Amino acid sequence: MTQPPEKNDTSLYDAVGGEPTFRRLVSGFYDRIKTDDLLSPMYPEDDLAGAEDRLLWFLTQYWGGPRTYQERRGHPMLRRRHFPFHIDNAAAERWLELMSAALADIDADTIDDDARAAMWNHMQRVAYMMINA
């Protein structure tokens, strides 16, 4: 009888380089938000850094890193937290466009194809789940 393969306990967070990689992803995304005509109005200028932190904390926690989001904000409740914003298909598509560009900025030596695909699949599901208009 053969033994099952050993379980790999490495999280995607750790596998792609941890906080520096996620910080680069989120920073690249928010650099694009600042000049985007469709999405930038949803982000108050005086809270852009706060929004960046919250996305960093969320993605970090989701992919197996520190639970800072949970500790500071409680349960994510993404749909509820985004309900005050008018998010239609165009907004979801633009969010994905900007996130795709930020993800593309991170080279293949940092994020391999499997990790990139897993992250992108998650981004797509979340973007379309946020549509409320």
C-alpha positions as CSV (number, residue, x, y, z in Angstrom):
1,M,0.0,0.0,0.0
2,T,1.4,3.4,-0.9
3,Q,1.4,6.3,1.4
4,P,-0.4,9.5,0.6
5,P,1.8,12.5,-0.4
6,E,2.9,14.6,2.5
7,K,0.7,17.6,3.1
8,N,2.3,20.9,2.1
9,D,1.5,23.4,4.9
10,T,3.0,26.4,3.0
11,S,0.3,29.0,2.5
12,L,0.0,30.9,-0.8
13,Y,0.9,34.0,1.2
14,D,4.3,32.4,2.1
15,A,4.8,30.8,-1.2
16,V,4.7,34.1,-3.1
17,G,6.9,36.0,-0.7
18,G,4.6,37.2,2.0
19,E,4.0,40.8,2.9
20,P,6.4,42.4,0.3
21,T,4.6,40.7,-2.6
22,F,1.1,41.6,-1.3
23,R,2.2,45.1,-0.5
24,R,3.5,45.5,-4.0
25,L,0.3,44.2,-5.5
26,V,-2.0,46.4,-3.4
27,S,0.3,49.5,-4.0
28,G,0.3,48.9,-7.7
29,F,-3.5,48.7,-7.7
30,Y,-4.0,51.8,-5.6
31,D,-1.5,53.8,-7.8
32,R,-3.9,53.1,-10.6
33,I,-7.0,53.9,-8.6
34,K,-5.7,57.4,-7.9
35,T,-6.1,58.3,-11.6
36,D,-9.0,56.2,-12.6
37,D,-12.1,58.1,-13.7
38,L,-14.6,55.4,-12.8
39,L,-13.3,54.0,-9.5
40,S,-11.4,56.9,-7.9
41,P,-14.6,58.7,-6.9
42,M,-15.5,55.7,-4.7
43,Y,-12.4,56.2,-2.6
44,P,-12.3,59.3,-0.4
45,E,-8.9,61.1,-0.8
46,D,-8.5,61.4,2.9
47,D,-8.9,57.6,3.3
48,L,-7.0,56.2,0.3
49,A,-4.2,55.0,2.6
50,G,-6.8,53.4,4.9
51,A,-8.4,51.6,1.9
52,E,-5.0,50.4,0.8
53,D,-4.3,49.0,4.3
54,R,-7.6,47.3,4.5
55,L,-7.1,45.5,1.1
56,L,-3.6,44.5,2.1
57,W,-4.9,43.1,5.4
58,F,-7.7,41.3,3.7
59,L,-5.6,39.6,1.0
60,T,-2.9,38.8,3.5
61,Q,-5.4,37.0,5.8
62,Y,-7.3,35.3,2.9
63,W,-4.1,33.8,1.5
64,G,-2.8,32.5,4.9
65,G,-0.9,35.4,6.4
66,P,-1.4,37.3,9.6
67,R,-5.0,37.8,10.7
68,T,-4.7,41.6,10.9
69,Y,-7.9,42.2,9.1
70,Q,-9.9,40.1,11.5
71,E,-8.2,41.7,14.5
72,R,-8.8,45.2,13.4
73,R,-12.0,45.0,11.5
74,G,-13.8,41.8,12.4
75,H,-15.4,39.5,9.9
76,P,-14.8,40.8,6.3
77,M,-18.5,41.0,5.3
78,L,-17.3,42.2,1.9
79,R,-20.7,42.6,0.2
80,R,-22.1,44.5,3.2
81,R,-19.1,46.8,3.5
82,H,-19.3,47.6,-0.2
83,F,-23.1,48.0,-0.4
84,P,-23.0,51.8,0.0
85,F,-21.0,52.1,-3.3
86,H,-22.7,51.9,-6.7
87,I,-20.9,48.9,-8.1
88,D,-22.1,47.8,-11.5
89,N,-20.6,45.5,-14.1
90,A,-18.5,48.3,-15.5
91,A,-17.0,49.1,-12.1
92,A,-16.3,45.4,-11.5
93,E,-14.6,45.1,-14.9
94,R,-12.5,48.2,-14.3
95,W,-11.5,46.9,-10.8
96,L,-10.4,43.7,-12.5
97,E,-8.5,45.6,-15.2
98,L,-6.6,47.6,-12.6
99,M,-5.9,44.5,-10.4
100,S,-4.8,42.5,-13.5
101,A,-2.3,45.3,-14.3
102,A,-1.0,45.3,-10.7
103,L,-0.7,41.5,-10.7
104,A,1.2,41.6,-14.0
105,D,3.7,44.0,-12.5
106,I,4.9,41.1,-10.2
107,D,7.3,38.9,-12.1
108,A,7.0,35.1,-12.6
109,D,9.9,34.5,-10.2
110,T,7.8,35.8,-7.4
111,I,4.3,34.4,-8.3
112,D,4.3,31.2,-10.3
113,D,1.5,30.4,-12.8
114,D,-0.5,28.2,-10.3
115,A,-0.4,30.9,-7.6
116,R,-1.2,33.6,-10.1
117,A,-4.2,31.6,-11.4
118,A,-5.5,31.0,-7.9
119,M,-5.2,34.7,-7.0
120,W,-6.9,35.8,-10.3
121,N,-9.7,33.3,-9.9
122,H,-10.4,34.8,-6.4
123,M,-10.2,38.4,-7.7
124,Q,-12.8,37.6,-10.4
125,R,-15.2,35.9,-8.0
126,V,-15.0,38.8,-5.5
127,A,-15.3,41.5,-8.1
128,Y,-18.5,40.0,-9.6
129,M,-19.9,39.2,-6.1
130,M,-19.6,43.0,-5.2
131,I,-22.0,44.0,-8.1
132,N,-25.0,45.7,-6.4
133,A,-26.4,47.9,-9.2
